[in-house]
């Protein structure tokens, strides 16, 4: 599917979907908890559907109470020998350790770009924890057979913290205590979200400077009522849209959130946009924008929105952390350079771990999303200030995280 976005001014209010990072964590823990949990403010996207499929396959009973509330009766009791995690990286690294609690083989497989994203960082640590693992050369599919027993294990956190999240949420169910030693951990705010989610369901996880984590075995999760907050990853492109094309208020968002992508506010202020916050909303207004520097190491999902912002700034903006982009839905650094070049914007990724974007006039063109939802959203925001419309091929990929993105953008356009 293609979408054509014309140059436009924006004004209005929008509510992005719930945080898929929190939603997937809460659904996973509700599976492991005893009793019935209520998960509120849940909106469906491809990744959340993947998580729902997984918890039902692993024993949870899910009932839809209303359009945004799910009742989950927990109880880890797999009723299948295979899990389909769709195209979700978090589901892959979250539900593989959870499936490893089972004493019979379970095969985890997916579809689309997830089949080309590496999972080798999971294999040896799982084996050290007593899990039998059969893998496909460091990629899906992978077969695991537990039960995972706990112990001492060392993992690499440089590519993603998602596998650590899977271990932290599953190992309280192991028989023995576990100490996890983590090297080069990135995305620290996401780890905080994991620890907070576990705590909300009655399980404590301790750590020492994010390098050493201690998980007591034999714990039991308690059922809980969990309201999912708004998604800062989805809010980011809308906030940038306000900064470059008018005025946008994003609702159901708190700057006190643990989500890593709250950092978009710092970038917007650094670039000269006007930002106003309340307890549950953020408003961004267009002002003269200047080049900025920003470290996105712990919030790599912001890169596409940041490039759309930088393209509208006077001068050369510098963003650090490109090494985090190699294993997303696309090689995001290379994809951003390729697609923005079509629009006349220079994105330089020649320096190690650095991206430089020279702001200037954005030109109309036809771009390719590369099946990456955040690339599609980034190019849509860029189109707002282009000299001609931009056509986005493969725009349907936004369904992965923000199905109503184009509808929400359309209702902000000043007619």
C-alpha positions, 0 to 999 in steps of 0.5 A: 500500500502506498500513501501520498503525503502533501505539504501541510500545516498542522493544528490539533490534538491526538492520542497515540496508542498505548505503549507496546513495550509496557503492554507486552511486558504486562501481558507476559507477567499476567500469563505467569501470575496467579489469578485474574489480571486486568490490563487496561488501555490496550489497543491492538497493533501487530506486535500486541497481537503477537504477544496475545497469541503467545500468552494464550499458547502458553496457557493464559485465558484472555477475555475482552472486557471492552474495547480497551480492557483485557482480563487475563487468567494466568497460569503457565501451562503450554498447550502447544509445541510452537510459538509464532511471534510474528515480526516482534523483536521484543516478543522473540526475546521475551517469550523464548526465556518464558517458554524455556520454563517448560519441561518439553520442547517448544519451537519459536518462529516468526515471519518477515524481517524478524527472521533476519534479526540475530538471536545468537546472544540468547543461545549460550546463556540459556544453555548455561541456565539448563535449557536445551537449545536447538537453533537455526544458525543464530536466527529463528526458528529456535527450539528450547526445552527446559525447565530453566533452573537458574544459576549464574550467567553472563550475557551481552547487552550491547545489541538489545536489552530485550533478552535481559527483559525476558530473563528478568521476568521468567527467572523468578519462576525458576527453582534456584536463585540467579545472578546475571552479569551483563556486559555493555548494557544499552537501553537502560530505561527499558530495563527500568520498565521491566523491573517496575512491571515485575514489581507491580505484579509482586516480584522484586528484582535487584541490581547493582549499577545495571551490571549485576542482577539478582533474581530470587527463585521460587517467587510467585507473581500476583494478579494485578490491575495494570493501566498501560500508559501512552506510547512515547515511541508513537508520540515522537513523530507527532511531536516532531510534526508539531515542531516543523509544521504548526502546533500539535498536542499529544494527549495521555502522555506523562513526562514522568514516564520511565519510557526511554523515548521521553527524551524526544522532548530534550531534542525538541527543546535543543532544536529550538521548538516550543514545548509545553507540558501538563500532567498528561499532555505535551504540546509542541509549536513550530519555531525557527529550528537550529541544528542540535546534538543528541545521544540516542544510544539508549533510545534508538527508536527515536532516530527516524523522528530525529532525522525528520526533525534535523532535516528541518533544522538550519545547519548540521545536526549530530546524533550518536548511537547508530550502532544500535540501528543495525538489527531493527526492522531494517538497517535503519541508519542505511535506510534513513540515509538512502530514503532521505537522499531521495528527498534531497537531504544529506544523511552521513553515516560514514563515521563510526556510531555517528549520524550527521544530517544537513538540514535543507529544503525537502523535495517531493519524491517516492520513498520505500518504507523497507517494511519498517514502521518508523521509516514510514512515519519519518518520511510522512513527517518529512513530507509536511514541509517538502516542496512537493508531495512524498509518496511512501511505498509499503506504508501499511507497515505502520500497523506494527505499532501505530495502525491509525497513524495516517488517520491521526496525521490526516485529522491534524492537517489544517484544511 
